[in-house]
Amino acid sequence: MVRAWKREFLKNASKIFEDHKETQGIKKELEKAYRKIGELELERDFLSDVLKMA
């Protein structure tokens, strides 16, 4: 039983690291999206204040 588990693990071990790389890429994209959302909110708030003054 342990041998079967070990054989299967060794056969699929590289997938563990591939998934980790994919997860890191998704996290970077998510951080970029949150940054852009923050910029857009700042612009919206600024323009809203400018329109209130006019």
PyMOL commands that place a pseudoatom at each C-alpha (Angstrom):
pseudoatom trace, name=CA, resn=MET, resi=1, chain=A, elem=C, hetatm=0, pos=[0.000, 0.000, 0.000]
pseudoatom trace, name=CA, resn=VAL, resi=2, chain=A, elem=C, hetatm=0, pos=[2.747, 2.466, 0.877]
pseudoatom trace, name=CA, resn=ARG, resi=3, chain=A, elem=C, hetatm=0, pos=[4.635, 1.510, -2.270]
pseudoatom trace, name=CA, resn=ALA, resi=4, chain=A, elem=C, hetatm=0, pos=[1.577, 2.234, -4.417]
pseudoatom trace, name=CA, resn=TRP, resi=5, chain=A, elem=C, hetatm=0, pos=[1.153, 5.615, -2.727]
pseudoatom trace, name=CA, resn=LYS, resi=6, chain=A, elem=C, hetatm=0, pos=[4.827, 6.449, -3.192]
pseudoatom trace, name=CA, resn=ARG, resi=7, chain=A, elem=C, hetatm=0, pos=[4.758, 5.404, -6.849]
pseudoatom trace, name=CA, resn=GLU, resi=8, chain=A, elem=C, hetatm=0, pos=[1.697, 7.556, -7.500]
pseudoatom trace, name=CA, resn=PHE, resi=9, chain=A, elem=C, hetatm=0, pos=[3.190, 10.477, -5.600]
pseudoatom trace, name=CA, resn=LEU, resi=10, chain=A, elem=C, hetatm=0, pos=[6.452, 10.356, -7.532]
pseudoatom trace, name=CA, resn=LYS, resi=11, chain=A, elem=C, hetatm=0, pos=[4.549, 10.078, -10.791]
pseudoatom trace, name=CA, resn=ASN, resi=12, chain=A, elem=C, hetatm=0, pos=[2.538, 13.247, -10.050]
pseudoatom trace, name=CA, resn=ALA, resi=13, chain=A, elem=C, hetatm=0, pos=[4.954, 15.229, -7.857]
pseudoatom trace, name=CA, resn=SER, resi=14, chain=A, elem=C, hetatm=0, pos=[5.736, 17.802, -10.540]
pseudoatom trace, name=CA, resn=LYS, resi=15, chain=A, elem=C, hetatm=0, pos=[2.072, 18.844, -10.664]
pseudoatom trace, name=CA, resn=ILE, resi=16, chain=A, elem=C, hetatm=0, pos=[2.343, 20.210, -7.135]
pseudoatom trace, name=CA, resn=PHE, resi=17, chain=A, elem=C, hetatm=0, pos=[4.871, 22.819, -8.208]
pseudoatom trace, name=CA, resn=GLU, resi=18, chain=A, elem=C, hetatm=0, pos=[3.098, 23.641, -11.458]
pseudoatom trace, name=CA, resn=ASP, resi=19, chain=A, elem=C, hetatm=0, pos=[-0.060, 24.480, -9.546]
pseudoatom trace, name=CA, resn=HIS, resi=20, chain=A, elem=C, hetatm=0, pos=[1.956, 26.664, -7.170]
pseudoatom trace, name=CA, resn=LYS, resi=21, chain=A, elem=C, hetatm=0, pos=[3.366, 28.674, -10.083]
pseudoatom trace, name=CA, resn=GLU, resi=22, chain=A, elem=C, hetatm=0, pos=[-0.118, 29.118, -11.519]
pseudoatom trace, name=CA, resn=THR, resi=23, chain=A, elem=C, hetatm=0, pos=[-1.410, 30.284, -8.140]
pseudoatom trace, name=CA, resn=GLN, resi=24, chain=A, elem=C, hetatm=0, pos=[1.374, 32.862, -7.898]
pseudoatom trace, name=CA, resn=GLY, resi=25, chain=A, elem=C, hetatm=0, pos=[0.461, 34.194, -11.344]
pseudoatom trace, name=CA, resn=ILE, resi=26, chain=A, elem=C, hetatm=0, pos=[-3.174, 34.508, -10.373]
pseudoatom trace, name=CA, resn=LYS, resi=27, chain=A, elem=C, hetatm=0, pos=[-2.220, 36.344, -7.172]
pseudoatom trace, name=CA, resn=LYS, resi=28, chain=A, elem=C, hetatm=0, pos=[-0.139, 38.833, -9.157]
pseudoatom trace, name=CA, resn=GLU, resi=29, chain=A, elem=C, hetatm=0, pos=[-3.001, 39.446, -11.581]
pseudoatom trace, name=CA, resn=LEU, resi=30, chain=A, elem=C, hetatm=0, pos=[-5.397, 39.934, -8.675]
pseudoatom trace, name=CA, resn=GLU, resi=31, chain=A, elem=C, hetatm=0, pos=[-3.076, 42.436, -7.000]
pseudoatom trace, name=CA, resn=LYS, resi=32, chain=A, elem=C, hetatm=0, pos=[-2.811, 44.332, -10.283]
pseudoatom trace, name=CA, resn=ALA, resi=33, chain=A, elem=C, hetatm=0, pos=[-6.606, 44.393, -10.598]
pseudoatom trace, name=CA, resn=TYR, resi=34, chain=A, elem=C, hetatm=0, pos=[-7.024, 45.685, -7.027]
pseudoatom trace, name=CA, resn=ARG, resi=35, chain=A, elem=C, hetatm=0, pos=[-4.443, 48.398, -7.704]
pseudoatom trace, name=CA, resn=LYS, resi=36, chain=A, elem=C, hetatm=0, pos=[-6.340, 49.480, -10.826]
pseudoatom trace, name=CA, resn=ILE, resi=37, chain=A, elem=C, hetatm=0, pos=[-9.627, 49.509, -8.913]
pseudoatom trace, name=CA, resn=GLY, resi=38, chain=A, elem=C, hetatm=0, pos=[-8.029, 51.781, -6.315]
pseudoatom trace, name=CA, resn=GLU, resi=39, chain=A, elem=C, hetatm=0, pos=[-6.804, 54.155, -9.026]
pseudoatom trace, name=CA, resn=LEU, resi=40, chain=A, elem=C, hetatm=0, pos=[-10.234, 54.284, -10.641]
pseudoatom trace, name=CA, resn=GLU, resi=41, chain=A, elem=C, hetatm=0, pos=[-11.949, 54.935, -7.314]
pseudoatom trace, name=CA, resn=LEU, resi=42, chain=A, elem=C, hetatm=0, pos=[-9.533, 57.778, -6.632]
pseudoatom trace, name=CA, resn=GLU, resi=43, chain=A, elem=C, hetatm=0, pos=[-10.230, 59.303, -10.046]
pseudoatom trace, name=CA, resn=ARG, resi=44, chain=A, elem=C, hetatm=0, pos=[-13.980, 58.924, -9.562]
pseudoatom trace, name=CA, resn=ASP, resi=45, chain=A, elem=C, hetatm=0, pos=[-13.869, 60.600, -6.156]
pseudoatom trace, name=CA, resn=PHE, resi=46, chain=A, elem=C, hetatm=0, pos=[-11.724, 63.432, -7.479]
pseudoatom trace, name=CA, resn=LEU, resi=47, chain=A, elem=C, hetatm=0, pos=[-13.999, 64.084, -10.445]
pseudoatom trace, name=CA, resn=SER, resi=48, chain=A, elem=C, hetatm=0, pos=[-17.062, 63.894, -8.224]
pseudoatom trace, name=CA, resn=ASP, resi=49, chain=A, elem=C, hetatm=0, pos=[-15.606, 66.565, -5.942]
pseudoatom trace, name=CA, resn=VAL, resi=50, chain=A, elem=C, hetatm=0, pos=[-14.703, 68.755, -8.929]
pseudoatom trace, name=CA, resn=LEU, resi=51, chain=A, elem=C, hetatm=0, pos=[-18.250, 68.540, -10.288]
pseudoatom trace, name=CA, resn=LYS, resi=52, chain=A, elem=C, hetatm=0, pos=[-19.677, 69.489, -6.887]
pseudoatom trace, name=CA, resn=MET, resi=53, chain=A, elem=C, hetatm=0, pos=[-17.535, 72.657, -6.907]
pseudoatom trace, name=CA, resn=ALA, resi=54, chain=A, elem=C, hetatm=0, pos=[-18.655, 73.708, -10.397]
for i in range(1, 54): cmd.bond("trace and resi %d" % i, "trace and resi %d" % (i + 1))
show_as sticks, trace
zoom trace
